[in-house]
Amino acid sequence: MEDFRIRVVLADDHPGMIAGVRHELSSVQTIELVGTASDSTSLIALLAQTPCEVVVSDYAMPAGEVGDGIALFGQINRRYPDIRLVVLTMLDNPAVLHMLVKQGVRCIVSKSDAITHLVPAIHAARTEGKYYSPSVEKIIRDADSKRVGRNPEGVLSQREVEVVRLYASGLTVNEIAERLHRSKKTISTQKAMAMDKLSIERDIDLLRYAMENGLVPPAGVASSQGENT
């Protein structure tokens, strides 16, 4: 009887991370890495021609045309409902992690934890189980026991958080609309609603909020925005 191996597709925009994961999985008899992608566009194209059981994907891959984060994972779930997802991320914002859980992502591994956590996460995903690496488990547990940061879970909608994250990453309203396949008016409205909910009036304060709450790393916050909408 042929041994069953979990076919995995990996997506990450950092070549070093892809190399590290490839090395880690190469010695695991139950897992086969069948393809890699560096952005959302190449990931969607790869899935169209490469059968797999599990996708391991970074949360933030800004170069792709399809979008990243919640938008990308939603598209994968709609197109390939039988494929299970493991999210690999540096983000430590409890609101974003809770959004992933609400969307049905049950396996999340932090890049700040040992890469060895990917193996049990992949096995758990294949069997529709749940696996959080230690850092993710602690963030979610702490967020459940107390209100964390200025944005307790539920203040902003998933779409508003995505707009704030992309805007703070340096994209203009037009670029966000293009990436998320929404109108410029919709993106402007969602950004304005987020600022209203957070009692923020200036764009610079929105950028600071995004940085302080882990939506983008400090280096990822744009020093200026080409559009103030």
Secondary structure, 3 states (H helix, E strand, C coil): CCCCCEEEEEECCCHHHHHHHHHHHHCCCCEEEEEEECCHHHHHHHHHHCCCCEEEEECCCCCCCCCCHHHHHHHHHHHCCCCEEEEEECCCCHHHHHHHHHCCCCEEEECCCCHHHHHHHHHHHHCCCCEECHHHHHHHHHHHHCCCCCCCCCCCCHHHHHHHHHHHCCCCHHHHHHHHCCCHHHHHHHHHHHHHHCCCCCHHHHHHHHHHCCCCCHHHCCCCCCCCC
